[in-house]
Amino acid sequence: MAEGSDAERCPLELKTGQGLVGPSLRSSAGGVCSNAAGMFTLYGFGRVTSKVVGITRDLRVLWALEELGVPYRVHGVDHPSGELRTEAFHELNPFCQVPVLDDDGFVLTESGAILLYLAEKTGRLIPADLPGRAQVTRWSFAALTSLEPPLGQILMIDLLGAADPTGAQRRPELVKHAERVLGALEDWLGGRPYLAGEVFTVADILMVTVLREVRNAGVLEGFPRVSAYRERCEERPAWLRTLDAYEQRLAAPSGSAR
Ligand SMILES: N[C@@H](CCC(=O)N[C@@H](CS)C(=O)NCC(=O)O)C(=O)O
């Protein structure tokens, strides 16, 4: 449900470069940063190095927005040209990172906080009762603080290769740690289709996008329930729409973000 562009009032200067994905920062699916009333603006990648396509954290918010079916625009950030380091972007996010959500002038960063905000604001992708909401908060934190640290480090080691001289040495210990937390997740998913029970929530978006960080690392193979859970979530039409729009925005080959 991403809307078209009216980039004229955009405060961020967008530039182009070479050897990167994302040719048009002002395409219909990106390069937009002015807010119409009642419309979210998501700052996500418009150009990024191809090796991180499919695992960038803007995907979490894009997926949630698609699930919710709310109107939104995407400002496609030109990472390689240094847009994240501009004064204008620093004002949006002190950490100079994506994703950033602008809800009619209310600016929020941190993918977990953004997803919980969207769920609370719309009353969707989260149960209505307090214990149910607490389960969503619990599993959102679990994804970001128990699973993501070891999985993210494995991802970085695999991406950096020889550029990280101690990576190969650190990896086995990280895999052991990852297997411990994945084992706990495997147990939790016994008898429940989603983290908070019968219903898909924003905690599942966070967890699945964290699991995707090691989708090609050979770490998930020993965890059939985790793998089936990931597949179940990734079959959702909103995720497939998210990936299609993302690949188009980045001009990445079709299917490359899967
Ligand atoms: N804790 C933040 C992390 C955000 C983050 O690491 N963003 C990355 C992309 S996945 C980024 O913007 N990297 C570019 C940079 O740091 O220069 C969140 O969950 O939103």
The ligand as an SDF file (V2000), in Angstrom:
LIG
                    3D

 20 19  0  0  0  0  0  0  0  0999 V2000
   18.6460   -1.0470   16.6840 N   0  0  0  0  0  0  0  0  0  0  0  0
   18.3340   -0.4590   15.4160 C   0  0  0  0  0  0  0  0  0  0  0  0
   19.4040   -0.8810   14.4430 C   0  0  0  0  0  0  0  0  0  0  0  0
   19.2300   -0.1930   13.1010 C   0  0  0  0  0  0  0  0  0  0  0  0
   20.3200   -0.5980   12.1300 C   0  0  0  0  0  0  0  0  0  0  0  0
   21.2860   -1.2980   12.4750 O   0  0  0  0  0  0  0  0  0  0  0  0
   20.1740   -0.1560   10.8610 N   0  0  0  0  0  0  0  0  0  0  0  0
   21.1420   -0.4550    9.8550 C   0  0  0  0  0  0  0  0  0  0  0  0
   20.4880   -1.1350    8.6760 C   0  0  0  0  0  0  0  0  0  0  0  0
   19.8760   -2.7190    9.0510 S   0  0  0  0  0  0  0  0  0  0  0  0
   21.7350    0.8230    9.3000 C   0  0  0  0  0  0  0  0  0  0  0  0
   21.0510    1.8140    9.1550 O   0  0  0  0  0  0  0  0  0  0  0  0
   23.0130    0.7610    8.9660 N   0  0  0  0  0  0  0  0  0  0  0  0
   23.6940    1.8130    8.3200 C   0  0  0  0  0  0  0  0  0  0  0  0
   24.7530    2.4390    9.1730 C   0  0  0  0  0  0  0  0  0  0  0  0
   24.8200    2.1570   10.3780 O   0  0  0  0  0  0  0  0  0  0  0  0
   25.5050    3.2080    8.5940 O   0  0  0  0  0  0  0  0  0  0  0  0
   16.9540   -0.9200   14.9480 C   0  0  0  0  0  0  0  0  0  0  0  0
   16.5510   -2.0440   15.2730 O   0  0  0  0  0  0  0  0  0  0  0  0
   16.2510   -0.1460   14.2810 O   0  0  0  0  0  0  0  0  0  0  0  0
  1  2  1  0
  2  3  1  0
  2 18  1  0
  3  4  1  0
  4  5  1  0
  5  6  2  0
  5  7  1  0
  7  8  1  0
  8  9  1  0
  8 11  1  0
  9 10  1  0
 11 12  2  0
 11 13  1  0
 13 14  1  0
 14 15  1  0
 15 16  2  0
 15 17  1  0
 18 19  2  0
 18 20  1  0
M  END
$$$$
